[in-house]
Amino acid sequence: MNTTLIKEAINKSFSQQASMYDAHAKVQVSSAQALADFLRTDADKIPQGPILELGCGTGIFTMHLLDLFPERVLTVSDVSQSMLARCQLLLSPVRERILFSLIDAEEVAEKEIALIAASFSLQWVTDFYATIGRLLETLKPDGQLVFSIPIAGSFSEWREQCSRTGVPFSANTLPEKSHLIEWCALKSLKLEWIKQPIVCQYDSALDFFKSLKGVGASVNTSGVRLTTSQLRRLVEEWDSNSNRKIVVTYNVLCGRITRGYDQ
């Protein structure tokens, strides 16, 4: 599947789940809180100027931004029109503080932005590092790109059950923390980060996979696909090897990259 088809599939998947997204967004809620806490530590260093949120979804992180920056108007965006409409509906009581915009994170055109924030969304871009590079170019000096993403090493329980069962591990490839650190060092970029495991519990393995679909995150970009019988075997074995609840760990990285005056 080429990148255009992948982007279309991802957009369609998230759009279809917009109305039910919040019912399944356990990790997104926890990740938004973690990113808000991380952002709060240096919020006073963000220069005056526009604030842009990418991949707003239904507004889970938007509420934190409104709380952190009570005197500012936010531009809140998503690539999915359905998600953006849902966010507009849920945040209608504070709509005078928000400009809603349909924006692809890989095609941001605005310049001199003070803060770009993205909670649990940049892992879906087709080229993570190219996108980060372009976003940094849109920042004003001392502007910040702040984001949370699941990183490699997430889903260790899923991987273990696949190994036990003899079924391929089909999770999407996620950014590596070490690669991000090396990339920023090569670019002479100031990167600050924390890693936080977020543990979610589900009633069954099938409920876990349904939760991925429920937030639109079921598009497979890894190229590894399970047959129906393989998936059934994995679910049955995972349930039988677990004590009541299925536990899944997301390794979440919260990062801050600041644009220097000479960049």
N, C-alpha and C positions, 0 to 999 in steps of 0.2 A: 504494500500500500504506500503510495507516494505521500509527501508531506501535505499536499493540498487536501487529499482525501482523508488523511488522518485528522487534520484540523476541522474539516467538515463533520467528521464522525464525532469528534469530541464536542463540538458546538451543539450538534443535534442531541447528543446524549445528555448534556447538562440542561439543555432547553426542555427536554421532555420531562425532566425530574424537578423542575423549578417549584411546582406547587407542593411537592412532598419532601423537598430537600431538608428542611429543618428537622423533620421527624427522624432523620438518619444521620445527622451531622454531629455525632459525638466528638470525633477527633477534631473537626473543624472548630467547634466551640472551644475546646481545650487549647488548640493551637492559637486561636485568636487571643485568648487570655494571656498565653505565654508571650506572644508578640507584643501585646499592649504593655505588659510589665517590662519587657526588654526596651521598648521604645520610650517608656516613661523616664528611664534613667538618664536620658540625654535629650529629652524633648525641648528643654530650654535652649539648646544649642542650634536648633533648626532655624535658619534665617527666615526673614519675612519673605512672603511670596506664595505662589500657588501650592496647594497640596492635592495630589492625585492618588486615588486608590485604584489599583488594577485588580480585576477578577473579584469584584465585590460580592458576587453571588447574591444571597438574600439579605446582606447587610450585617452579618454577624460581627465582622471586624469594624465595619463602618460605625457602629455604636460606640466602640472604644475610641475611634478617632474623634468623634463628636465630643466625647467626654474629655479627651486629652487636649483638644484645641477648641475651647468654647467660643473663642473670639474670631474664628476663621470660617470662611466658606470653603467647603470641600468639593472637588470634582470627583465623583464616584462613577466608576466605569466597569463594564463587563463586555466581553465579546458576544455574549448571548443576549438577544433582545428579551427573551422570556425571563431570564434571571434578572435583568435590569428592571423590567416591569414589576416583577415580584418585590424587588428591593424598594422601588418607588412606592408601592402599595404599603409595605410594612413600615416604611419610614415617613409616611405622609405627614405625621404630626410635626416633623422637624424639617419639612421640605424647603423652607425658606433658607436653610443653611447649606443646602446641597444643590450642586449642578450635576444632573445625570447625563452620562454620555456613553455612547456605544463605541468602545475602543478595543482594538486588538493590542495586547501587550507588546507584540512584536512590531507594531507600526505606530508608536507614539510620535506625534508630530510637534507637540508643544515644546517650547524651550523655556529656560530660566525657571525651572520648577524647584521649589524649596524642599519638598519631600515627596517621594514616591513610596507608597506602601502596598505590599501584596501579601496577603495571608493565605497560605496553602493553595497557591495557584500557579506559580512560575514553573513548577515541575511539569506542567502541561505544554509549555512552549516547545516548538520543534527543535530549536537550538538554544540551549540554556545560556551558554557563555556569550554567544553573539547577541542575544537579547539583553543580557546584563550590560554588555558593552554599550549598546545603543541607548539603553535607559540612562546610563551614567552621563552620556553626552547631552541629555536633555536637562540635566541638573544645573543650577546656578552654582557658583563657587561656595563651598561649605554645605551645599545641599546634600541630602541623604537619600539613599535607597535602602529601605528597611523591608525585610521579607522573612517569612517562615516557609520552610519546605520540608517534606519528608525526605530523608536521605538514605543512601545505601546502608543496609543493615536492618532496615525496617522489616517487619513481618518474619522475624526469626522463627516464630512458632509455626507459621505456615510452611516455611522452608523445611523445618524439621519433619513435619508430618509428610511432606512430599517425599523426603528422603526415606522415611520409614515405609511408605506405601509403594515406592517405586514409580511415582507419578512425577512428570516434569514440573518444576517450579515456574509458574507462568506470570508472576508479578511483573509489572513494568519496570524497566531499568530506571533507577533514581540517581540524582547527582551524588558524587562522592565528596565528603567533607574535605579530604586531603587534596583533591583536585581543585576545589574552590580556593583553598588556602594558597596552593601553588600558583594558580592563575592570577590571583590578586597580587601576590608577591612579584610575579613577572611583570605585571602592569604598574607596579609601585603604588598600589591602591591600599588605602587604610581599611582593613576589614576587622570588625569586631563581631564575635559570635558566641553563642552558648548552644549547647546541645541538651535537649530535654526529652527523655522518653515519655511517651504518652501511652498508657495502657488502657485498652478498651475491652470490655467484656460483652459477650454475646451468648444467647441461649443455646445456640448450636453453630456448627460450621456453616450451615446453609444460611443462617441469619447474618453471619459475617459477610458472605458473598452478596447477599441481598442488600446489605447496607452499602456496599460499594456501588451497586446498581442504583440504589435509592438516592445517592447524591450525584449520580451521573458519571461516576469514576470507574465504570466497567469497560471502557474502551481499551482493548489490548493493543499496546504498541510494541510489545516485546517480540512478537513473531512466534511465540510459543503458545499453542492452543491445545486445550484438553478435549478429548472426546467425551461424550456423555457418560460413557462407562467409567472413564478415568475420574471424572468429577464426582460421580456417585461413589466410587471407591474411596476417594480422598475424604469426602464428607463423612462417610460411614466410619472410616478408621479414625479420623480426627475426633469425632464425637465419642467413640468407644475408648479413646486414649485420654479423654479429659474428665476432670472431676466436676460434674454439673455444668460449669460455665466454660465457654471458649475464651481464651485470653489471647489478644493480639497486641503486639507492641509496635508503635510507630516511633522511630527515632527522628525527632523533629529538630531542625537547626533554625535558630533565629539569627539572622545576620544583619549587619549594618555596614554599608560601604559609603564613605564620605568622599565627595569630589573635592580635590584640592584646587587651589587657585591656579596652579600651573598645568592642570589637566583639561 
